[in-house]
Amino acid sequence: MNVPQLRFKEFSGEWEVKKLNEITSYADYRGKTPEKSDTGVFLVTAKNVRFGHIDYEASKEYIPVENYEEVMRRGKPLIGDVLITTEAPLGNVASVDREDIALAQRVIKLRGKKGLMQNSFLKFYLLSERFQKNLFEKATGGTVKGIKGSLLHKMNLQFPAVLEQTKIASFLTAVDEKITQLTQKGDLLARYKKGLMQQIFSQQLRFKDDDGREFPEWEEKSLGEIATNHYQGINTTADKVQYENIGFPIIQAKHITNEFLDFYDAKKVSELEYYRYKEKYNPKKYDLLISNIGTLGKIVLVNDNIDFLIAWNIFKVTLNLAICDPQYVTHYLKQISHAGYFESIKTGNATKFINKSEMLAINIIFPTISEQTKIANFLTALDGKISHNLKPT
């Protein structure tokens, strides 16, 4: 029976089951990539669709005003319409909160049919664990998962009458408001962490060992001294790398600017090309990725073995794990990056960069590996609290 286990007491009876295309009208904007411009109509891409809302800071792209009618010929957005991403990332959902926007490829617009589906309920349903699990089961692809519109539209949804939908949506909206308050708390935690890091790395705050004793004095080592190897990414132009529609992603600096791996719109290479470059340019678990050309000082620690390659504007460093904790090194480098260190050693004219020798000469202050691990665990746990508040699901 299609009856939820948890329900408002004034409602009873079974929920209906219909396909998504039976209860919504939709517009799929996949096709030719629209012409971009420096100003104009804001283009909502898959990067902007996040956690139930449109994040206008996550990506800022525009299309010319004169192209708007053509780009949106399949249907203009109205406030309350629901957006869902079909690839890179898959399954992110948002409500439209303004009409002066355009929608990019990999974004599908849904609008509940009157008398059948309420838009706010639809948004929360698409965000639900049940729907997301079903969505990913139907998705295809390796590192980058995606779903065809034809499959998405045929997915079944269970739903009650509009009156119950409205009550559920109102309740969940109130929960969202609470989450917003927690997000603000997360911002405060982030500022608190920044202050703590300054005190820790200046040694104003020191940890003690498990027996309560002082740790030894810190040393200073260069990044080159703690690395077992290092490579600049593939020069895709000089190597005449051939890209494919499907295959293994090759990421650039823009894919780590948020300080996590983001495979959105990454170009792909064939399996043959991937294995040609894998040994040198496929980062392994605990490798550091640092952007040092164009975008400077964005740092990601690779936390798992994943099949992808790095391009020319990423510097990969493999650390000597016998003498350093990779999480500690990551936190330290992020600290000096946020303080402007990487900007201070840049060179170049049109394109700013940091050359390899400057990268390897970066000095890092080092406690013993035991104290490194204590510091890293403390800061990583604080990151978890911040993430819990900043990224509700």
Stockholm file with secondary structure:
# STOCKHOLM 1.0

chainA/1-393         MNVPQLRFKEFSGEWEVKKLNEITSYADYRGKTPEKSDTGVFLVTAKNVRFGHIDYEASKEYIPVENYEEVMRRGKPLIGDVLITTEAPLGNVASVDREDIALAQRVIKLRGKKGLMQNSFLKFYLLSERFQKNLFEKATGGTVKGIKGSLLHKMNLQFPAVLEQTKIASFLTAVDEKITQLTQKGDLLARYKKGLMQQIFSQQLRFKDDDGREFPEWEEKSLGEIATNHYQGINTTADKVQYENIGFPIIQAKHITNEFLDFYDAKKVSELEYYRYKEKYNPKKYDLLISNIGTLGKIVLVNDNIDFLIAWNIFKVTLNLAICDPQYVTHYLKQISHAGYFESIKTGNATKFINKSEMLAINIIFPTISEQTKIANFLTALDGKISHNLKPT
#=GR chainA/1-393 SS CCCCSSCCTTCCSCCEEEEHHHHEEEEECCSSCCCCBSSSEEEECGGGEETBEECTTTCCEEECGGGHHHHTTTCCCCTTCEEEEEBSSEEEEEECCCSSEEECTTEEEEEECTTTCCHHHHHHHHHSHHHHHHHHHHCBCSSSCBCCHHHHTTCEEEECCHHHHHHHHHHHHHHHHHHHHHHHHHHHHHHHHHHHHHHHHTTSSCCBCTTSCBCCCCEEEEGGGGEEEEEECBCTTTTTCCCBSSSEEEECGGGGTTSSCCCTTCEEECHHHHHHHHHHHSCCTTCEEEEEBSSEEEEEECCSCCSCEEBTTEEEEEECTTTCCHHHHHHHHHHHHHTTHHHHTCBCSSSCBCCHHHHHTCEEEECCHHHHHHHHHHHHHHHHHHHHHHSCC
#=GC SS_cons         CCCCSSCCTTCCSCCEEEEHHHHEEEEECCSSCCCCBSSSEEEECGGGEETBEECTTTCCEEECGGGHHHHTTTCCCCTTCEEEEEBSSEEEEEECCCSSEEECTTEEEEEECTTTCCHHHHHHHHHSHHHHHHHHHHCBCSSSCBCCHHHHTTCEEEECCHHHHHHHHHHHHHHHHHHHHHHHHHHHHHHHHHHHHHHHHTTSSCCBCTTSCBCCCCEEEEGGGGEEEEEECBCTTTTTCCCBSSSEEEECGGGGTTSSCCCTTCEEECHHHHHHHHHHHSCCTTCEEEEEBSSEEEEEECCSCCSCEEBTTEEEEEECTTTCCHHHHHHHHHHHHHTTHHHHTCBCSSSCBCCHHHHHTCEEEECCHHHHHHHHHHHHHHHHHHHHHHSCC
//
